[in-house]
Amino acid sequence: MSLFFATSVNAGSWQQNVNIGGFNNVHIYTPDSSSAIGVGKSLLILLHGCVQPINNYLTAQLEDAAEQHGMVVAVPDAMNKAGYSCWSYWQGTKNRTSGDYKNLINLANAMSGDASRNIDANQVYLAGLSSGGAFTQQAGCVAPDVFAGVAPSAGPTLGTSSNGALNNCEVVTPTTFKSRCESYAGSYSAHLDTQIAVVGHGTADTTVDTCYNQQNANGYANVYGVSQLSGSTTISDGTGHTASETLWTGNRVAMVWFDGLDHSWSGGAGASGDYIASNSINFASYLGQYFSDNNQRVDRNSGPVITVLNAVDNNNVLAISGNAIDDDSSVTNVEIVITDVSTTTPTAVATINTTAATNNGYFSADSTTLSDGLYLIEVRATDDLAKTGDTVSITTRVGPEPPATAPQMSDVTVAVSGQCATISGSVLESKPKLVIS
């Protein structure tokens, strides 16, 4: 099986070297588009690798991913570097108030809390390469309430030592991974129940042992309580670049192998820079789609849909019927509001609550006896999750059409100038005008 995704045209803009959330330098790309789910835009915070300046990500084709998925991308420069300008995943205390863990939480909250950025706090994600990948895992466990999805790429497993990074597979069992992650989360561990993870690694990586890809996936699977599914999917970006995807139940975990990729961020066609590669798929674009498709925290329930709405006059009683369908759950109530719009001041005359058939959503109700006139019927339904769908309306007349009346003239004036007379005034049609807001 194969999956194809395309690229897009850039339209947003970069802000460079922004001081925000405890970081002195953050590159931020803001797209013109919005996320296909939730409210506003999503946010992907991307962590660099060792000896890798954040400027490299300005040429990593992140703009394509951002525009495709309505995803703001923020690339912070680590404040507390260790070793070869690495994110110091093997040093210090791993909690919400220490070092760059604190800074990442502050960065995420500062950006999602800024109304002008229009970022959905339920769509904040964290990804990273190498040491940034390892730090992604740990920060995602430290603050699972903040990060709805995590995506380490070519990163050593959660809690490994610095010696475990280079050409050495430091074994971490799924049980140990789960124990470490939950201990980092502490009182926030319940939020792991709605977090999702993607792990990625290049098949040609000779820097960080490729054993970590499966090991990381197995660790997240144990944290989330899911099982690996059989088979894999080939992902193509349409330029000949491919990757292999393996999933776990509920799409809570995905494991991606970048075909032919070395120890680099997979930027896709056109990407360039140190530790930024162009010979595999655009990983950020993949993440934008995967997170959008599988986010566990966004309310995807759109509420019931009203169709085939009818209202028939039967001796000044309206027989109202239609269908109320909810694909996600069941309809618990159908509300019908009847408004007399025969006059310039519409007046609500009745509200009827009824139910819909469970097999086909059919509902019907009769109004009380109504006076002759024009009526607006508005219907909306609510499901068993208390989600109300869009209101659907029609207008219908009760009784005969009113007799035609001649237009009325008023405020007639005549102004004479020489041999000419100018006549002015107002002509009004007495037929009521329907106004629906």
C-alpha positions as CSV (number, residue, x, y, z in Angstrom):
1,M,0.0,0.0,0.0
2,S,1.3,3.5,-0.7
3,L,0.3,7.0,0.3
4,F,1.0,10.2,-1.6
5,F,1.1,13.8,-0.4
6,A,1.9,16.9,-2.4
7,T,3.7,20.2,-1.8
8,S,2.2,23.7,-1.7
9,V,3.1,27.3,-2.5
10,N,4.4,29.5,0.3
11,A,2.3,32.5,1.3
12,G,3.2,33.3,4.9
13,S,6.4,34.8,6.4
14,W,9.3,34.2,8.8
15,Q,10.1,36.1,11.9
16,Q,13.7,35.5,12.8
17,N,15.5,35.7,16.2
18,V,12.4,36.3,18.2
19,N,12.9,36.5,22.0
20,I,10.0,34.6,23.4
21,G,9.2,32.0,26.1
22,G,12.6,32.0,27.7
23,F,14.5,31.6,24.4
24,N,16.7,34.4,23.0
25,N,16.4,33.2,19.4
26,V,13.4,31.6,17.9
27,H,12.6,31.5,14.1
28,I,8.9,31.5,13.6
29,Y,7.0,30.8,10.4
30,T,3.4,31.8,10.3
31,P,1.2,30.6,7.4
32,D,-1.8,32.3,5.9
33,S,-3.8,29.1,6.2
34,S,-5.6,27.6,9.2
35,S,-5.8,24.1,10.5
36,A,-8.4,21.8,9.0
37,I,-9.5,20.8,12.6
38,G,-10.1,22.7,15.8
39,V,-10.0,26.5,15.9
40,G,-7.3,28.5,14.3
41,K,-3.8,27.2,13.5
42,S,-1.7,24.4,14.9
43,L,1.8,24.8,16.3
44,L,4.9,22.7,15.6
45,I,8.0,23.4,17.8
46,L,11.0,21.9,16.1
47,L,14.3,21.3,18.0
48,H,17.6,21.3,16.2
49,G,20.3,18.7,16.5
50,C,23.9,19.0,17.8
51,V,26.2,21.4,16.0
52,Q,23.2,22.5,14.0
53,P,22.3,26.2,14.0
54,I,18.6,27.1,13.7
55,N,19.3,29.0,10.5
56,N,19.6,25.7,8.8
57,Y,15.9,25.2,9.2
58,L,15.2,28.3,7.1
59,T,16.0,26.1,4.1
60,A,14.3,22.9,5.3
61,Q,11.1,23.4,3.4
62,L,9.1,24.0,6.5
63,E,7.0,26.6,4.8
64,D,5.4,24.0,2.6
65,A,4.3,22.0,5.6
66,A,3.1,25.1,7.4
67,E,0.9,26.3,4.5
68,Q,-0.5,22.8,3.7
69,H,-1.7,22.3,7.3
70,G,-2.3,25.7,8.8
71,M,0.7,25.0,11.1
72,V,2.9,27.7,12.7
73,V,6.5,26.4,13.0
74,A,8.8,27.6,15.7
75,V,12.5,26.7,15.8
76,P,14.1,27.7,19.1
77,D,17.9,27.8,19.8
78,A,18.5,25.8,23.0
79,M,19.5,27.9,26.0
80,N,21.2,25.2,28.0
81,K,23.4,23.5,25.5
82,A,25.8,20.6,26.3
83,G,28.5,18.8,24.4
84,Y,28.5,19.9,20.8
85,S,25.8,22.5,21.2
86,C,23.3,19.7,21.9
87,W,20.0,19.9,23.7
88,S,21.2,18.6,27.1
89,Y,18.8,15.6,27.4
90,W,21.3,13.6,29.5
91,Q,21.9,16.3,32.1
92,G,20.0,18.1,34.8
93,T,16.6,17.6,36.4
94,K,13.7,16.5,34.1
95,N,10.8,18.5,35.3
96,R,8.5,21.5,34.4
97,T,10.6,24.1,36.2
98,S,14.1,23.3,35.0
99,G,16.2,24.4,32.1
100,D,14.8,24.1,28.6
101,Y,11.9,22.0,29.7
102,K,10.5,25.1,31.4
103,N,11.4,27.2,28.4
104,L,9.6,24.9,25.9
105,I,6.5,24.9,28.1
106,N,6.7,28.7,28.3
107,L,7.2,29.0,24.6
108,A,4.2,26.8,23.7
109,N,2.0,28.7,26.2
110,A,3.2,32.1,25.1
111,M,2.4,31.4,21.5
112,S,-0.9,29.6,22.0
113,G,-1.9,32.2,24.5
114,D,-1.3,35.1,22.1
115,A,-4.7,35.7,20.5
116,S,-3.0,37.5,17.6
117,R,-1.3,34.3,16.6
118,N,-4.6,32.4,16.5
119,I,-3.1,29.1,17.7
120,D,-5.3,26.3,19.0
121,A,-3.8,25.1,22.4
122,N,-5.1,21.6,21.7
123,Q,-2.9,21.4,18.6
124,V,0.6,22.1,20.0
125,Y,3.2,19.6,18.8
126,L,6.9,19.0,19.5
127,A,9.5,17.4,17.2
128,G,13.3,17.3,17.0
129,L,16.4,15.8,15.4
130,S,19.0,13.8,17.2
131,S,19.6,15.4,20.6
132,G,16.5,17.5,19.8
133,G,14.7,14.2,19.2
134,A,15.8,12.9,22.6
135,F,14.8,16.1,24.3
136,T,11.5,16.0,22.4
137,Q,10.7,12.6,24.0
138,Q,11.6,13.9,27.5
139,A,9.8,17.2,27.2
140,G,6.7,15.4,25.8
141,C,6.7,13.3,28.9
142,V,7.4,16.2,31.3
143,A,4.5,18.2,29.8
144,P,2.0,15.9,28.1
145,D,-0.8,18.4,28.9
146,V,1.0,20.9,26.7
147,F,2.1,18.7,23.8
148,A,-0.7,16.8,22.1
149,G,1.8,15.0,19.8
150,V,5.6,14.4,19.8
151,A,7.9,13.3,17.0
152,P,11.5,12.5,17.7
153,S,13.7,11.8,14.6
154,A,16.9,9.9,14.9
155,G,17.0,10.4,18.7
156,P,18.2,8.1,21.4
157,T,15.6,6.5,23.5
158,L,14.0,8.3,26.5
159,G,16.5,8.6,29.4
160,T,19.6,7.2,27.7
161,S,23.1,8.5,28.5
162,S,25.2,10.6,26.2
163,N,27.3,7.5,25.5
164,G,24.2,5.8,24.0
165,A,23.9,8.3,21.2
166,L,26.9,7.5,19.0
167,N,27.1,4.1,17.3
168,N,25.9,2.3,20.4
169,C,22.4,1.0,21.1
170,E,21.6,1.5,24.7
171,V,18.7,-0.9,25.4
172,V,15.7,0.6,27.1
173,T,12.8,-1.8,27.6
174,P,9.2,-0.7,27.0
175,T,8.6,-1.2,30.7
176,T,11.5,1.1,31.6
177,F,10.4,3.7,28.9
178,K,6.9,3.8,30.4
179,S,8.2,4.1,34.0
180,R,10.5,6.9,33.1
181,C,7.9,8.8,31.0
182,E,5.2,8.6,33.8
183,S,7.7,9.6,36.4
184,Y,8.7,12.7,34.4
185,A,5.0,13.5,33.9
186,G,4.1,13.1,37.6
187,S,0.7,14.5,38.4
188,Y,0.2,15.3,34.6
189,S,0.5,11.6,33.6
190,A,-3.2,11.3,32.8
191,H,-2.7,13.6,29.8
192,L,-0.6,10.8,28.2
193,D,-3.9,9.1,27.5
194,T,-4.6,11.6,24.7
195,Q,-1.1,12.1,23.4
196,I,0.1,10.7,20.1
197,A,3.7,10.0,18.8
198,V,5.6,9.6,15.6
199,V,9.1,8.3,15.6
200,G,11.4,8.6,12.5
201,H,14.8,7.5,11.5
202,G,16.9,7.4,8.3
203,T,17.7,3.9,7.0
204,A,21.3,5.1,6.1
205,D,22.0,6.8,9.5
206,T,25.5,5.8,10.7
207,T,25.6,8.3,13.5
208,V,22.8,7.4,15.9
209,D,22.0,3.7,16.0
210,T,18.9,2.8,14.0
211,C,17.8,0.4,16.8
212,Y,16.3,3.4,18.5
213,N,13.4,3.8,16.0
214,Q,11.7,0.5,16.9
215,Q,12.7,0.9,20.5
216,N,11.2,4.4,20.7
217,A,8.0,3.2,19.0
218,N,7.7,0.2,21.4
219,G,8.2,2.5,24.4
220,Y,5.4,4.9,23.3
221,A,3.2,1.9,22.6
222,N,3.6,0.7,26.1
223,V,2.9,4.2,27.6
224,Y,-0.3,4.5,25.5
225,G,-1.3,0.9,25.8
226,V,-1.5,0.1,22.1
227,S,-0.4,-2.7,19.8
228,Q,1.6,-2.7,16.6
229,L,-0.4,-3.4,13.5
230,S,0.8,-5.8,10.8
231,G,2.1,-4.5,7.4
232,S,3.5,-1.2,6.4
233,T,2.6,1.7,4.0
234,T,4.9,3.3,1.5
235,I,4.8,7.1,1.6
236,S,5.7,9.1,-1.5
237,D,6.1,12.8,-2.0
238,G,5.6,12.6,-5.8
239,T,9.2,13.4,-6.6
240,G,10.5,9.8,-6.2
241,H,11.3,10.1,-2.5
242,T,9.7,7.5,-0.2
243,A,9.4,6.4,3.4
244,S,7.9,3.4,5.1
245,E,5.2,3.8,7.8
246,T,4.1,1.3,10.4
247,L,1.1,2.0,12.7
248,W,-0.2,1.0,16.1
249,T,-3.8,0.6,17.1
250,G,-5.8,3.8,17.0
251,N,-3.0,5.5,15.1
252,R,-1.6,6.5,18.5
253,V,1.9,5.6,17.3
254,A,3.6,5.7,13.9
255,M,7.1,4.6,13.0
256,V,8.6,6.1,9.8
257,W,11.7,4.9,8.0
258,F,13.2,7.5,5.6
259,D,14.5,5.5,2.7
260,G,18.2,6.3,2.0
261,L,18.4,9.1,4.6
262,D,21.5,9.7,6.7
263,H,21.6,11.5,10.0
264,S,19.6,14.5,9.0
265,W,16.2,16.2,9.2
266,S,14.2,14.9,6.3
267,G,13.2,18.1,4.5
268,G,12.0,16.7,1.2
269,A,12.7,18.0,-2.3
270,G,14.4,21.4,-2.3
271,A,15.7,21.3,1.3
272,S,19.3,22.1,2.0
273,G,21.8,22.8,4.8
274,D,23.9,20.9,7.3
275,Y,22.0,17.9,8.6
276,I,19.0,18.9,6.4
277,A,18.4,16.4,3.6
278,S,16.5,16.6,0.4
279,N,16.5,12.9,-0.6
280,S,13.5,11.7,1.4
281,I,10.0,13.0,2.2
282,N,9.2,16.3,3.8
283,F,8.8,15.0,7.4
284,A,7.2,18.2,8.7
285,S,4.5,17.9,6.0
286,Y,3.9,14.3,7.0
287,L,3.6,15.4,10.7
288,G,1.1,18.1,9.8
289,Q,-1.1,15.6,8.1
290,Y,-0.7,12.9,10.7
291,F,-1.3,15.1,13.7
292,S,-4.3,16.7,12.0
293,D,-5.8,13.3,11.2
294,N,-5.2,11.7,14.6
295,N,-5.1,14.5,17.2
296,Q,-7.0,13.1,20.3
297,R,-7.8,16.4,21.9
298,V,-9.7,18.4,19.2
299,D,-13.5,18.1,19.3
300,R,-14.3,16.6,15.9
301,N,-18.0,16.3,16.6
302,S,-19.9,18.6,14.3
303,G,-23.3,17.9,15.7
304,P,-26.4,16.5,13.9
305,V,-27.3,17.5,10.3
306,I,-30.8,18.5,9.4
307,T,-32.0,17.4,5.9
308,V,-35.2,17.1,3.9
309,L,-37.0,19.8,6.1
310,N,-40.6,20.3,5.1
311,A,-43.6,22.3,6.6
312,V,-47.1,21.8,5.2
313,D,-50.2,23.8,6.2
314,N,-53.1,21.7,7.2
315,N,-56.1,23.9,8.3
316,N,-53.8,26.5,9.9
317,V,-51.6,23.8,11.6
318,L,-48.1,23.3,10.3
319,A,-47.0,19.6,9.9
320,I,-43.2,19.9,10.2
321,S,-40.9,16.9,9.3
322,G,-37.4,16.1,8.2
323,N,-34.3,14.0,9.1
324,A,-31.7,14.7,11.8
325,I,-28.6,12.6,11.2
326,D,-25.5,12.3,13.4
327,D,-22.6,10.2,12.1
328,D,-20.7,10.3,15.4
329,S,-23.4,9.5,18.0
330,S,-27.1,9.6,18.4
331,V,-29.7,12.5,18.2
332,T,-31.3,13.2,21.6
333,N,-33.4,16.3,20.7
334,V,-34.7,18.2,17.8
335,E,-35.7,21.8,18.5
336,I,-38.2,23.6,16.2
337,V,-38.8,27.3,16.5
338,I,-41.7,28.9,14.6
339,T,-41.6,32.7,14.1
340,D,-44.3,34.9,12.6
341,V,-42.6,37.1,10.0
342,S,-45.7,38.6,8.5
343,T,-45.0,42.0,10.1
344,T,-41.9,44.2,10.2
345,T,-41.2,42.9,13.7
346,P,-40.9,39.1,13.6
347,T,-42.4,37.3,16.7
348,A,-41.5,33.8,17.9
349,V,-44.8,32.0,18.4
350,A,-43.8,28.5,19.3
351,T,-40.9,26.2,20.3
352,I,-41.3,22.5,19.9
353,N,-38.9,19.8,21.1
354,T,-39.2,16.4,19.7
355,T,-37.0,13.3,19.0
356,A,-35.7,11.6,15.9
357,A,-36.0,7.9,14.9
358,T,-32.8,6.0,15.7
359,N,-32.8,4.1,12.4
360,N,-33.1,6.9,9.9
361,G,-33.3,10.2,11.9
362,Y,-36.9,11.0,10.8
363,F,-38.7,13.5,13.0
364,S,-42.1,15.1,12.8
365,A,-44.2,17.5,14.9
366,D,-47.4,19.6,14.5
367,S,-47.7,23.2,15.5
368,T,-50.6,24.7,17.4
369,T,-53.3,26.4,15.4
370,L,-51.7,29.5,13.8
371,S,-53.1,32.7,12.3
372,D,-52.9,33.3,8.6
373,G,-49.5,34.7,7.8
374,L,-45.9,33.9,6.7
375,Y,-43.8,31.8,9.1
376,L,-40.1,31.1,9.5
377,I,-39.3,27.5,10.7
378,E,-35.9,27.0,12.2
379,V,-34.7,23.5,13.2
380,R,-31.6,22.3,15.0
381,A,-30.7,19.0,16.6
382,T,-28.5,18.0,19.6
383,D,-26.6,14.8,20.0
384,D,-25.9,12.7,23.1
385,L,-22.6,14.5,23.6
386,A,-24.5,17.8,24.0
387,K,-23.2,19.0,20.6
388,T,-25.7,21.1,18.6
389,G,-25.6,21.2,14.8
390,D,-26.2,24.0,12.4
391,T,-29.7,25.6,12.2
392,V,-31.6,24.9,9.1
393,S,-34.6,27.0,8.1
394,I,-37.5,27.3,5.6
395,T,-40.4,29.7,5.3
396,T,-44.0,28.8,4.6
397,R,-47.4,30.4,4.5
398,V,-50.4,29.5,6.6
399,G,-53.7,30.4,5.0
400,P,-54.2,32.1,1.7
401,E,-52.0,34.7,0.1
402,P,-53.0,38.2,1.2
403,P,-54.8,40.3,-1.4
404,A,-52.7,42.5,-3.5
405,T,-52.7,46.2,-2.5
406,A,-51.7,49.3,-4.4
407,P,-48.5,51.1,-3.5
408,Q,-49.0,54.0,-1.1
409,M,-47.6,57.5,-1.9
410,S,-46.5,59.9,0.9
411,D,-44.6,63.1,1.5
412,V,-45.4,64.4,-2.0
413,T,-44.1,67.9,-2.7
414,V,-44.0,70.1,-5.8
415,A,-41.4,72.6,-6.6
416,V,-42.0,75.1,-9.4
417,S,-39.2,76.8,-11.2
418,G,-40.2,78.9,-14.2
419,Q,-42.1,76.6,-16.6
420,C,-41.0,73.4,-14.8
421,A,-42.5,71.6,-11.9
422,T,-40.4,69.0,-9.9
423,I,-42.5,66.5,-8.0
424,S,-40.9,64.3,-5.3
425,G,-42.1,61.9,-2.6
426,S,-42.1,58.3,-1.4
427,V,-43.8,55.2,-2.8
428,L,-44.1,52.3,-0.4
429,E,-45.3,48.7,-1.1
430,S,-47.5,47.6,1.8
431,K,-46.6,43.9,1.4
432,P,-44.6,42.9,4.4
433,K,-40.9,42.4,3.9
434,L,-39.3,39.3,5.3
435,V,-36.1,40.0,7.3
436,I,-34.1,37.0,8.5
437,S,-30.9,37.5,10.5
